[in-house]
Amino acid sequence: MALAEKGPPKGLRITGATIQGRLDFEGCTLPRPLLLGACTIADGITLRRATAMDLGFQVCPLIGGIEGGGLKVDNDLFLRRSTITGRVFLAGAKIGGNLECNGATLDGGEGNAMNADRLEVKGGVFLRDGFSAKGVADQACHDRGFGR
């Protein structure tokens, strides 16, 4: 683990780690950016009702999905080039900037790849550069362009 070194705001930047067990930030406030690069998360992430400045997952295998119902992100949520096995649940989440899923693979198996019911994104939603979603897509996802 290393704190970001250049320019404000400082935050936590983790590269190349393997995280065993569930990464649980339920109800937490993350006042600085949390950026993970090339990290394997073995049992998913809980961000339910959490508040964060910025969240970034780049080239991360995430097994167990993301539970982010009611998540509030002041700026951006990045899932760039990450492979997420399990549901990405963002129902009722509010993102003040962009949601970027460029190059990401979402694999919901037999269930929803993403639940975006009541998701609010003030910036753009980016699903390009090889983005794919496997599994059932609910109507809210279709309405926002998260199809199969």
DSSP file (Angstrom, degrees, kcal/mol; ACC not computed):
  #  RESIDUE AA STRUCTURE BP1 BP2  ACC     N-H-->O    O-->H-N    N-H-->O    O-->H-N    TCO  KAPPA ALPHA  PHI   PSI    X-CA   Y-CA   Z-CA
    1    1 A M              0   0    0      0, 0.0     2,-0.3     0, 0.0    13,-0.2   0.000 360.0 360.0 360.0 142.6    0.0    0.0    0.0
    2    2 A A  E     -A   13   0A   0     11,-1.6    11,-2.4     0, 0.0     2,-0.2  -0.996 360.0-119.7-147.1 142.6    1.2    3.5   -0.8
    3    3 A L  E     -A   12   0A   0     -2,-0.3     9,-0.2     9,-0.2     7,-0.0  -0.586  46.3 -95.0 -77.2 144.2   -0.3    6.9   -0.4
    4    4 A A        -     0   0    0      7,-2.0    -1,-0.1    -2,-0.2     7,-0.1  -0.344  37.9-161.7 -57.9 138.1   -0.7    8.8   -3.7
    5    5 A E        +     0   0    0      1,-0.1     2,-0.6     5,-0.1    -1,-0.1   0.773  58.6  71.8 -99.5 -28.5    2.4   11.1   -4.0
    6    6 A K  S    S-     0   0    0      3,-0.1    -1,-0.1     1,-0.1    -2,-0.0  -0.806  95.6 -31.2-104.1 125.6    1.5   13.7   -6.6
    7    7 A G  S    S-     0   0    0     -2,-0.6    -1,-0.1     3,-0.0    -3,-0.0   0.578  85.7 -33.0  61.7 150.9   -0.9   16.6   -6.0
    8    8 A P  S    S+     0   0    0      0, 0.0     2,-0.1     0, 0.0     3,-0.0  -0.402 103.0  53.2 -71.4 157.6   -4.0   16.9   -3.9
    9    9 A P  S    S-     0   0    0      0, 0.0    -3,-0.1     0, 0.0     2,-0.1   0.587  73.8-158.3 -84.5 143.2   -6.1   15.2   -3.0
   10   10 A K        +     0   0    0     -5,-0.1     2,-0.3    22,-0.1    -5,-0.1  -0.374  23.7 153.0 -74.6 159.2   -4.0   12.4   -1.6
   11   11 A G        -     0   0    0     21,-0.2    -7,-2.0    -7,-0.1     2,-0.6  -0.859  46.3 -63.2-162.8-164.0   -5.5    9.0   -1.2
   12   12 A L  E     -Ab   3  34A   0     21,-2.5    23,-2.8    -2,-0.3     2,-0.5  -0.903  40.6-176.5-106.6 123.5   -4.8    5.3   -1.1
   13   13 A R  E     -Ab   2  35A   0    -11,-2.4   -11,-1.6    -2,-0.6     2,-0.4  -0.981   3.0-175.0-121.6 120.2   -3.3    3.6   -4.2
   14   14 A I  E     - b   0  36A   0     21,-2.6    23,-2.9    -2,-0.5     2,-0.4  -0.963   2.0-173.3-119.4 130.5   -2.8   -0.1   -4.1
   15   15 A T  E     - b   0  37A   0     -2,-0.4    23,-0.2    21,-0.2    24,-0.1  -0.985  62.2  -4.1-128.1 132.1   -1.1   -2.0   -6.9
   16   16 A G  S    S+     0   0    0     21,-2.5    23,-0.2    -2,-0.4     2,-0.2   0.631  85.9 144.4  73.1  16.7   -0.7   -5.7   -7.4
   17   17 A A        -     0   0    0     20,-0.3    23,-2.3     2,-0.0     2,-0.5  -0.530  43.5-143.1 -87.8 154.1   -2.3   -6.9   -4.1
   18   18 A T  E     -g   40   0B   0     21,-0.2     2,-0.7    -2,-0.2    23,-0.2  -0.985  16.0-159.4-112.3 122.5   -4.4  -10.0   -3.6
   19   19 A I  E     -g   41   0B   0     21,-3.4    23,-2.6    -2,-0.5    24,-0.4  -0.902   3.3-157.9-108.0 112.9   -7.1   -9.4   -1.1
   20   20 A Q        +     0   0    0     -2,-0.7     2,-0.0    21,-0.2    -2,-0.0  -0.667  60.9  16.4 -87.6 143.2   -8.6  -12.5    0.5
   21   21 A G  S    S-     0   0    0     -2,-0.3    22,-1.0     2,-0.1     2,-0.3  -0.166 109.6 -42.1  83.1 175.1  -12.0  -12.3    1.9
   22   22 A R        -     0   0    0     20,-0.1     2,-0.8    21,-0.1    23,-0.2  -0.593  48.5-132.7 -81.7 135.7  -14.6   -9.6    1.2
   23   23 A L  E     -h   45   0B   0     21,-2.5    23,-2.9    -2,-0.3     2,-0.6  -0.810  33.0-165.1 -85.7 110.5  -13.4   -6.0    1.0
   24   24 A D  E     +h   46   0B   0     -2,-0.8    23,-0.2    21,-0.2    21,-0.1  -0.876  34.2 151.3-115.9 109.9  -16.1   -4.4    3.2
   25   25 A F    >   +     0   0    0     21,-3.2     3,-2.4    -2,-0.6    -1,-0.1  -0.012  23.5 160.2-116.7  25.8  -16.7   -0.6    3.2
   26   26 A E  T 3  S-     0   0    0      1,-0.3    23,-0.2    20,-0.1     3,-0.1  -0.280  75.6  -5.2 -56.0 126.2  -20.4   -0.8    4.1
   27   27 A G  T 3  S+     0   0    0     21,-2.4    -1,-0.3     1,-0.2    23,-0.1   0.492 103.2 137.6  70.6   4.0  -21.5    2.6    5.5
   28   28 A C    <   -     0   0    0     -3,-2.4    23,-2.6    20,-0.2     2,-0.5  -0.418  51.0-135.1 -82.4 156.8  -18.0    4.0    5.5
   29   29 A T  E     -p   51   0C   0     21,-0.2    23,-0.2    -2,-0.1     3,-0.1  -0.968  13.8-168.6-109.7 122.6  -16.8    7.4    4.4
   30   30 A L  E     -p   52   0C   0     21,-3.6    23,-1.6    -2,-0.5    24,-0.2  -0.862   5.0-177.7-110.0  93.2  -13.7    7.4    2.2
   31   31 A P        +     0   0    0      0, 0.0    -1,-0.1     0, 0.0    21,-0.1   0.574  66.2  46.4 -75.0  -8.4  -12.7   11.1    2.1
   32   32 A R  S    S-     0   0    0     22,-0.1    21,-0.4    -3,-0.1    22,-0.3  -0.866 103.3 -76.1-126.9 161.8   -9.8   10.6   -0.3
   33   33 A P        -     0   0    0      0, 0.0   -21,-2.5     0, 0.0     2,-0.5  -0.257  34.5-154.8 -58.9 142.3   -9.5    8.6   -3.6
   34   34 A L  E     +bc  12  55A   0     20,-2.1    22,-2.4   -23,-0.2     2,-0.5  -0.979  19.5 177.7-117.3 113.8   -9.3    4.8   -3.3
   35   35 A L  E     -bc  13  56A   0    -23,-2.8   -21,-2.6    -2,-0.5     2,-0.5  -0.972   9.2-173.2-126.1 119.6   -7.5    3.5   -6.4
   36   36 A L  E     -bc  14  57A   0     20,-3.3    22,-2.7    -2,-0.5     2,-0.4  -0.947   3.2-171.7-114.3 131.1   -6.7   -0.2   -7.0
   37   37 A G  E     -bc  15  58A   0    -23,-2.9   -21,-2.5    -2,-0.5   -20,-0.3  -0.986  69.3 -13.6-125.6 128.4   -4.6   -1.4   -9.9
   38   38 A A  S    S+     0   0    0     20,-2.9     2,-0.4    -2,-0.4    22,-0.2   0.839  92.7 148.5  53.3  37.9   -4.0   -5.0  -10.9
   39   39 A C        -     0   0    0     19,-0.3     2,-0.5   -23,-0.2   -21,-0.2  -0.846  42.4-141.3-103.0 138.9   -5.4   -6.2   -7.6
   40   40 A T  E     -g   18   0B   0    -23,-2.3   -21,-3.4    -2,-0.4     2,-0.6  -0.875  11.4-165.3 -97.7 126.8   -7.3   -9.5   -7.2
   41   41 A I  E >   -gi  19  62B   0     20,-2.6    22,-2.6    -2,-0.5     3,-0.6  -0.946   2.1-166.1-114.9 111.1  -10.2   -9.3   -4.9
   42   42 A A  T 3  S+     0   0    0    -23,-2.6   -20,-0.1    -2,-0.6   -22,-0.1   0.751  79.2  25.6 -75.1 -28.4  -11.3  -12.9   -4.0
   43   43 A D  T 3  S-     0   0    0    -22,-1.0    -1,-0.2   -24,-0.4    21,-0.2   0.026 107.5-106.1-130.9  29.5  -14.7  -12.4   -2.4
   44   44 A G    <   -     0   0    0     19,-1.2   -21,-2.5    -3,-0.6     2,-0.4  -0.054  34.2 -80.4  80.6-178.4  -16.1   -9.1   -3.8
   45   45 A I  E     -hj  23  66B   0     20,-2.1    22,-2.9   -23,-0.2     2,-0.6  -0.987  23.2-153.4-131.3 134.4  -16.6   -5.6   -2.5
   46   46 A T  E     +hj  24  67B   0    -23,-2.9   -21,-3.2    -2,-0.4    22,-0.2  -0.951  27.7 154.8-108.2 119.9  -19.3   -4.2   -0.3
   47   47 A L    >   +     0   0    0     20,-3.7     3,-2.2    -2,-0.6    21,-0.2   0.056  19.6 155.3-125.6  19.8  -19.8   -0.5   -0.8
   48   48 A R  T 3  S-     0   0    0     19,-0.6   -21,-2.4     1,-0.3    22,-0.2  -0.297  77.8 -10.0 -57.3 125.0  -23.5   -0.4    0.4
   49   49 A R  T 3  S+     0   0    0     20,-2.1    -1,-0.3     1,-0.2     2,-0.2   0.697 101.4 143.7  57.1  23.1  -24.4    3.1    1.7
   50   50 A A    <   -     0   0    0     -3,-2.2    22,-2.4    19,-0.2     2,-0.4  -0.518  42.5-143.4 -85.1 159.5  -20.7    4.2    1.5
   51   51 A T  E     +pq  29  72C   0    -23,-2.6   -21,-3.6    20,-0.2     2,-0.3  -0.994  24.4 173.3-124.3 130.9  -19.5    7.6    0.6
   52   52 A A  E     -pq  30  73C   0     20,-2.8    22,-3.0    -2,-0.4    23,-0.3  -0.967  36.1-144.6-138.6 152.1  -16.4    8.1   -1.4
   53   53 A M  S    S-     0   0    0    -23,-1.6    22,-2.3   -21,-0.4     2,-0.3   0.954  89.7 -13.3 -75.3 -55.8  -14.5   10.9   -3.2
   54   54 A D        -     0   0    0    -22,-0.3   -20,-2.1   -24,-0.2     2,-0.4  -0.987  61.3-162.7-145.6 143.1  -13.3    8.8   -6.1
   55   55 A L  E     +cd  34  77A   0     21,-2.4    23,-2.5    -2,-0.3     2,-0.4  -0.998  12.6 177.8-129.3 130.9  -13.2    5.0   -6.6
   56   56 A G  E     +cd  35  78A   0    -22,-2.4   -20,-3.3    -2,-0.4     2,-0.5  -0.986  13.9 177.1-138.8 129.1  -11.0    3.3   -9.2
   57   57 A F  E     -c   36   0A   0     21,-2.0     2,-0.5    -2,-0.4    25,-0.2  -0.972  14.4-179.4-126.1 113.0  -10.5   -0.3  -10.1
   58   58 A Q  E     -c   37   0A   0    -22,-2.7   -20,-2.9    -2,-0.5   -19,-0.3  -0.965  67.6 -13.5-123.1 124.7   -8.1   -0.8  -13.1
   59   59 A V  S    S+     0   0    0     21,-2.6    23,-0.2    -2,-0.5    -1,-0.2   0.900  94.7 149.6  55.2  46.1   -7.2   -4.2  -14.5
   60   60 A C        -     0   0    0     20,-0.3    23,-1.3   -22,-0.2     2,-0.7  -0.935  46.8-141.3-112.8 125.0   -8.6   -5.9  -11.4
   61   61 A P  E     - k   0  83B   0      0, 0.0   -20,-2.6     0, 0.0     2,-0.6  -0.772  23.2-169.7 -77.5 120.4  -10.2   -9.4  -11.2
   62   62 A L  E >   -ik  41  84B   0     21,-3.1    23,-2.6    -2,-0.7     3,-0.6  -0.927   2.6-169.5-116.3 106.0  -13.1   -9.0   -8.8
   63   63 A I  E 3  S+ k   0  85B   0    -22,-2.6   -19,-1.2    -2,-0.6    23,-0.2  -0.835  72.9  30.7 -97.6 126.9  -14.7  -12.3   -7.9
   64   64 A G  T 3  S-     0   0    0     21,-2.8    22,-0.2    -2,-0.5    -1,-0.2   0.412 106.3-114.0 105.7  -1.3  -18.0  -12.0   -6.0
   65   65 A G    <   -     0   0    0     20,-1.1   -20,-2.1    -3,-0.6     2,-0.4  -0.057  34.4 -69.0  75.7-172.6  -19.2   -8.8   -7.6
   66   66 A I  E     -jl  45  88B   0     21,-2.1    23,-3.3   -22,-0.2     2,-0.8  -0.991  31.1-161.0-126.5 121.9  -19.7   -5.3   -6.2
   67   67 A E  E     +jl  46  89B   0    -22,-2.9   -20,-3.7    -2,-0.4   -19,-0.6  -0.872  30.6 150.2-102.7 100.1  -22.6   -4.6   -3.8
   68   68 A G    >   +     0   0    0     21,-2.9     3,-2.0    -2,-0.8     2,-0.2  -0.080   7.6 157.5-125.8  34.7  -23.0   -0.8   -4.0
   69   69 A G  T 3  S+     0   0    0      1,-0.3   -20,-2.1    21,-0.1    23,-0.2  -0.435  79.8   5.8 -61.1 126.3  -26.6   -0.1   -3.3
   70   70 A G  T 3  S+     0   0    0     21,-1.8    -1,-0.3     1,-0.2    22,-0.1   0.565  91.5 159.9  76.0   8.3  -26.9    3.5   -2.1
   71   71 A L    <   -     0   0    0     -3,-2.0    23,-2.8    20,-0.2     2,-0.5  -0.345  26.1-156.3 -60.8 141.4  -23.3    4.3   -2.8
   72   72 A K  E     -qr  51  94C   0    -22,-2.4   -20,-2.8    21,-0.2     2,-0.5  -0.986  11.0-177.2-123.7 121.3  -22.4    7.9   -3.2
   73   73 A V  E     -qr  52  95C   0     21,-2.9    23,-3.3    -2,-0.5    24,-0.3  -0.976  16.2-155.9-118.0 120.1  -19.3    8.9   -5.2
   74   74 A D  S    S+     0   0    0    -22,-3.0   -21,-0.2    -2,-0.5   -20,-0.2   0.891  82.1   0.7 -61.4 -40.8  -18.5   12.6   -5.3
   75   75 A N  S    S-     0   0    0    -22,-2.3    22,-2.7     1,-0.3     2,-0.3   0.484 114.4  -9.3-115.6-106.4  -16.5   12.3   -8.5
   76   76 A D        -     0   0    0     21,-0.2   -21,-2.4    20,-0.2     2,-0.5  -0.726  35.7-157.0-112.1 151.1  -15.8    9.2  -10.6
   77   77 A L  E     -de  55  99A   0     21,-2.5    23,-2.5    -2,-0.3     2,-0.4  -0.989  21.3-169.3-119.8 117.6  -16.2    5.5  -10.4
   78   78 A F  E     +de  56 100A   0    -23,-2.5   -21,-2.0    -2,-0.5    23,-0.2  -0.908  25.3 167.5-111.4 134.1  -13.8    3.6  -12.7
   79   79 A L    >   +     0   0    0     21,-3.2     3,-1.6    -2,-0.4   -21,-0.1  -0.160  27.7 172.9-125.3  35.1  -14.0   -0.1  -13.5
   80   80 A R  T 3   -     0   0    0      1,-0.3   -21,-2.6    20,-0.2   -20,-0.3  -0.203  65.7 -18.9 -59.3 127.1  -11.5    0.1  -16.4
   81   81 A R  T 3  S+     0   0    0     21,-2.6     2,-0.3   -23,-0.2    -1,-0.3   0.709  99.8 141.0  51.5  26.3  -10.3   -3.2  -17.9
   82   82 A S    <   -     0   0    0     -3,-1.6    23,-2.5   -23,-0.2     2,-0.6  -0.695  48.8-138.6 -95.6 151.5  -11.5   -5.1  -14.8
   83   83 A T  E     -km  61 105B   0    -23,-1.3   -21,-3.1    -2,-0.3     2,-0.6  -0.952  19.2-168.1-110.8 116.9  -13.2   -8.5  -14.9
   84   84 A I  E     -km  62 106B   0     21,-3.2    23,-3.2    -2,-0.6     2,-0.7  -0.918   5.6-167.1-113.6 113.9  -16.1   -8.7  -12.5
   85   85 A T  E     +km  63 107B   0    -23,-2.6   -21,-2.8    -2,-0.6   -20,-1.1  -0.892  64.1  28.8-101.7 115.5  -17.6  -12.1  -11.8
   86   86 A G  S    S-     0   0    0     21,-3.1    21,-0.3    -2,-0.7   -21,-0.2  -0.495 106.4 -39.8 115.5 168.1  -20.8  -11.7  -10.0
   87   87 A R        -     0   0    0     -2,-0.2   -21,-2.1    21,-0.2     2,-0.7  -0.319  38.9-144.7 -70.7 142.0  -23.4   -8.9  -10.0
   88   88 A V  E     -ln  66 114B   0     25,-1.8    27,-2.5   -23,-0.2     2,-0.7  -0.936  24.0-167.3-100.8 107.4  -22.5   -5.2  -10.0
   89   89 A F  E     +ln  67 115B   0    -23,-3.3   -21,-2.9    -2,-0.7    27,-0.2  -0.862  27.0 151.7-106.1 107.0  -25.3   -3.8   -7.8
   90   90 A L    >   +     0   0    0     25,-2.9     3,-2.2    -2,-0.7    -1,-0.1   0.004  17.0 153.9-122.0  25.9  -25.5    0.0   -8.1
   91   91 A A  T 3  S+     0   0    0      1,-0.3   -21,-1.8    24,-0.2    27,-0.2  -0.364  77.0   3.5 -60.1 129.0  -29.3    0.5   -7.3
   92   92 A G  T 3  S+     0   0    0     25,-2.3    -1,-0.3     1,-0.2    26,-0.1   0.548  96.2 146.6  73.3   7.2  -29.8    3.9   -5.9
   93   93 A A    <   -     0   0    0     -3,-2.2    27,-2.5    24,-0.3     2,-0.4  -0.422  36.7-150.7 -75.2 152.8  -26.2    4.9   -6.3
   94   94 A K  E     -rs  72 120C   0    -23,-2.8   -21,-2.9    25,-0.2     2,-0.5  -0.988  10.0-172.1-127.9 121.5  -25.2    8.5   -7.0
   95   95 A I  E     -rs  73 121C   0     25,-3.2    27,-2.7    -2,-0.4    28,-0.4  -0.962  10.4-162.5-117.5 118.5  -22.1    9.3   -9.0
   96   96 A G  S    S+     0   0    0    -23,-3.3   -21,-0.2    -2,-0.5   -20,-0.2   0.660  78.6  16.8 -76.0 -16.9  -21.2   12.9   -9.2
   97   97 A G  S    S-     0   0    0    -22,-2.7    26,-2.8   -24,-0.3     2,-0.2   0.082 111.0 -26.8-121.0-127.1  -18.8   12.5  -12.2
   98   98 A N        -     0   0    0     25,-0.2   -21,-2.5    24,-0.2     2,-0.6  -0.646  35.1-146.4 -99.1 152.5  -18.3    9.7  -14.7
   99   99 A L  E     -ef  77 125A   0     25,-2.5    27,-2.7    -2,-0.2     2,-0.6  -0.978  26.9-171.1-109.4 111.7  -19.0    5.9  -14.6
  100  100 A E  E     +ef  78 126A   0    -23,-2.5   -21,-3.2    -2,-0.6   -20,-0.2  -0.924  25.0 160.4-114.4 118.1  -16.2    4.4  -16.7
  101  101 A C    >   +     0   0    0     25,-3.1     3,-2.3    -2,-0.6    -1,-0.1  -0.050  21.2 160.8-118.9  27.5  -16.4    0.7  -17.6
  102  102 A N  T 3  S-     0   0    0      1,-0.3   -21,-2.6    25,-0.1    27,-0.2  -0.301  74.3  -2.7 -58.2 126.3  -14.0    0.9  -20.6
  103  103 A G  T 3  S+     0   0    0     25,-2.8    -1,-0.3     1,-0.2     2,-0.1   0.503 100.9 140.8  72.7   4.1  -12.6   -2.5  -21.5
  104  104 A A    <   -     0   0    0     -3,-2.3    28,-2.2    24,-0.3     2,-0.5  -0.442  42.6-148.9 -81.0 153.2  -14.4   -4.1  -18.5
  105  105 A T  E     -mo  83 132B   0    -23,-2.5   -21,-3.2    26,-0.2     2,-0.5  -0.989   9.2-166.9-120.5 121.1  -16.1   -7.5  -18.5
  106  106 A L  E     -mo  84 133B   0     26,-2.7    28,-3.2    -2,-0.5     2,-0.6  -0.941   4.8-175.7-107.5 123.7  -19.1   -8.0  -16.3
  107  107 A D  E     +mo  85 134B   0    -23,-3.2   -21,-3.1    -2,-0.5    28,-0.2  -0.880  13.4 170.0-124.8  99.0  -20.2  -11.6  -15.8
  108  108 A G  E >   -     0   0B   0     26,-3.1     3,-2.1    -2,-0.6   -21,-0.2   0.393  30.0-152.4 -86.8   3.2  -23.3  -12.1  -13.8
  109  109 A G  E 3  S-     0   0B   0      1,-0.3    -1,-0.3    25,-0.3    27,-0.1  -0.431  72.9 -13.5  62.0-127.7  -23.6  -15.7  -14.7
  110  110 A E  E 3  S+     0   0B   0     -2,-0.2    -1,-0.3    25,-0.1     2,-0.1   0.568 134.6  59.8 -82.0  -9.9  -27.3  -16.7  -14.5
  111  111 A G  E <  S-     0   0B   0     -3,-2.1    25,-2.5     1,-0.2    -3,-0.2  -0.192 105.3 -48.6-103.7-163.7  -28.2  -13.5  -12.8
  112  112 A N  E     - o   0 136B   0     23,-0.2    25,-0.2     1,-0.2    -1,-0.2  -0.471  33.1-154.4 -69.9 135.5  -28.0   -9.8  -13.5
  113  113 A A  E    S+     0   0B   0     23,-1.9   -25,-1.8     1,-0.3     2,-0.3   0.870  85.7   2.9 -71.7 -38.8  -24.6   -8.5  -14.8
  114  114 A M  E     -no  88 137B   0     22,-0.5    24,-0.8   -27,-0.2     2,-0.6  -0.990  57.9-156.2-149.0 139.0  -25.6   -5.1  -13.4
  115  115 A N  E     +n   89   0B   0    -27,-2.5   -25,-2.9    -2,-0.3   -24,-0.2  -0.965  21.9 165.2-113.0 112.7  -28.5   -3.7  -11.5
  116  116 A A    >   +     0   0    0     -2,-0.6     3,-2.2   -27,-0.2     2,-0.2   0.009  14.1 153.7-116.5  25.6  -28.7    0.1  -12.2
  117  117 A D  T 3  S-     0   0    0      1,-0.3   -25,-2.3   -26,-0.1   -24,-0.3  -0.393  79.3  -2.4 -60.3 125.5  -32.2    0.8  -10.9
  118  118 A R  T 3  S+     0   0    0      1,-0.2    -1,-0.3   -27,-0.2     2,-0.2   0.610  91.8 159.3  65.7  15.4  -32.3    4.5   -9.8
  119  119 A L    <   -     0   0    0     -3,-2.2     2,-0.5   -27,-0.1    -1,-0.2  -0.508  24.7-159.2 -66.5 131.9  -28.6    4.9  -10.6
  120  120 A E  E     +s   94   0C   0    -27,-2.5   -25,-3.2    -2,-0.2     2,-0.5  -0.974  12.8 179.0-117.3 124.6  -27.8    8.6  -11.1
  121  121 A V  E     -s   95   0C   0     -2,-0.5   -25,-0.2   -27,-0.2   -23,-0.1  -0.977  11.4-170.2-125.0 116.3  -24.7    9.6  -13.0
  122  122 A K  S    S+     0   0    0    -27,-2.7   -24,-0.2    -2,-0.5   -26,-0.2   0.808  77.3  39.1 -77.4 -29.1  -24.1   13.4  -13.4
  123  123 A G  S    S-     0   0    0    -26,-2.8     2,-0.2   -28,-0.4   -25,-0.2   0.252 109.5 -53.2 -91.5-140.6  -21.2   12.9  -15.9
  124  124 A G        -     0   0    0      2,-0.0   -25,-2.5     0, 0.0     2,-0.5  -0.621  34.9-134.7-101.2 161.1  -21.0   10.4  -18.7
  125  125 A V  E     -f   99   0A   0     -2,-0.2     2,-0.6   -27,-0.2   -25,-0.2  -0.981  24.3-162.6-112.9 120.1  -21.3    6.6  -18.7
  126  126 A F  E     +f  100   0A   0    -27,-2.7   -25,-3.1    -2,-0.5     2,-0.2  -0.919  22.4 163.0-115.0 118.0  -18.6    5.1  -20.8
  127  127 A L        +     0   0    0     -2,-0.6     2,-0.2   -27,-0.2     3,-0.1  -0.659  41.0 107.8-129.5  71.0  -18.9    1.5  -22.1
  128  128 A R        +     0   0    0     -2,-0.2   -25,-2.8     1,-0.1   -24,-0.3  -0.648  35.2  65.1-135.3-171.4  -16.3    1.2  -24.9
  129  129 A D  S    S-     0   0    0      1,-0.2    -1,-0.1   -27,-0.2   -48,-0.1   0.884 131.5 -35.2  57.2  43.3  -13.0   -0.3  -25.7
  130  130 A G  S    S+     0   0    0      1,-0.2    -1,-0.2    -3,-0.1    -2,-0.1   0.610  87.0 169.3  90.2  13.0  -14.2   -3.9  -25.6
  131  131 A F        +     0   0    0     -3,-0.3     2,-0.3   -26,-0.1    -1,-0.2  -0.305   9.0 176.9 -54.7 138.6  -16.7   -3.5  -22.7
  132  132 A S  E     -o  105   0B   0    -28,-2.2   -26,-2.7    -4,-0.1     2,-0.4  -0.996  20.0-162.5-146.1 151.0  -18.9   -6.6  -22.4
  133  133 A A  E     -o  106   0B   0     -2,-0.3     2,-0.4   -28,-0.2   -26,-0.2  -0.996   7.2-168.0-133.9 128.1  -21.7   -7.8  -20.0
  134  134 A K  E     +o  107   0B   0    -28,-3.2   -26,-3.1    -2,-0.4   -25,-0.3  -0.939  51.2  37.5-116.9 137.8  -22.8  -11.4  -19.7
  135  135 A G  E    S-     0   0B   0     -2,-0.4     2,-0.3   -28,-0.2   -23,-0.2  -0.758 101.1 -27.3 121.3-169.7  -26.0  -12.5  -17.9
  136  136 A V  E     -o  112   0B   0    -25,-2.5   -23,-1.9    -2,-0.3   -22,-0.5  -0.623  53.1-153.5 -82.2 136.7  -29.4  -11.0  -17.5
  137  137 A A  E     -o  114   0B   0     -2,-0.3   -22,-0.1   -25,-0.2    11,-0.1  -0.958  14.0-137.0-110.4 127.1  -29.7   -7.2  -17.9
  138  138 A D    >>  -     0   0    0    -24,-0.8     4,-2.1    -2,-0.5     3,-0.5  -0.260  30.5 -98.6 -75.9 170.6  -32.6   -5.6  -16.0
  139  139 A Q  H 3> S+     0   0    0      1,-0.3     4,-2.7     2,-0.2     5,-0.2   0.866 122.6  56.9 -60.3 -38.4  -34.8   -2.9  -17.7
  140  140 A A  H 3> S+     0   0    0      1,-0.2     4,-1.1     2,-0.2    -1,-0.3   0.876 107.5  49.5 -61.5 -36.0  -32.9   -0.1  -15.9
  141  141 A C  H <>>S+     0   0    0     -3,-0.5     5,-3.2   -27,-0.2     4,-0.6   0.923 109.9  50.1 -68.4 -43.1  -29.7   -1.4  -17.4
  142  142 A H  H ><5S+     0   0    0     -4,-2.1     3,-1.3     1,-0.2    -2,-0.2   0.921 107.6  54.7 -58.7 -42.7  -31.2   -1.5  -20.9
  143  143 A D  H 3<5S+     0   0    0     -4,-2.7    -1,-0.2     1,-0.3    -2,-0.2   0.786 113.0  42.6 -62.0 -27.3  -32.5    2.0  -20.4
  144  144 A R  H 3<5S-     0   0    0     -4,-1.1    -1,-0.3    -3,-0.5    -2,-0.2   0.376 123.6-100.6-101.3   2.5  -28.9    3.2  -19.7
  145  145 A G  T <<5S+     0   0    0     -3,-1.3     2,-1.2    -4,-0.6    -3,-0.2   0.584  79.9 132.1  93.4   9.9  -27.2    1.1  -22.4
  146  146 A F      < +     0   0    0     -5,-3.2   -32,-0.1    -6,-0.2    -4,-0.1  -0.493  34.9 144.5 -91.6  64.8  -26.0   -1.8  -20.3
  147  147 A G              0   0    0     -2,-1.2   -14,-0.2    -5,-0.2    -9,-0.1  -0.206 360.0 360.0 -90.1-174.5  -27.3   -4.6  -22.6
  148  148 A R              0   0    0    -11,-0.1   -15,-0.1   -16,-0.1    -1,-0.1   0.441 360.0 360.0 -83.3 360.0  -25.8   -7.9  -23.5
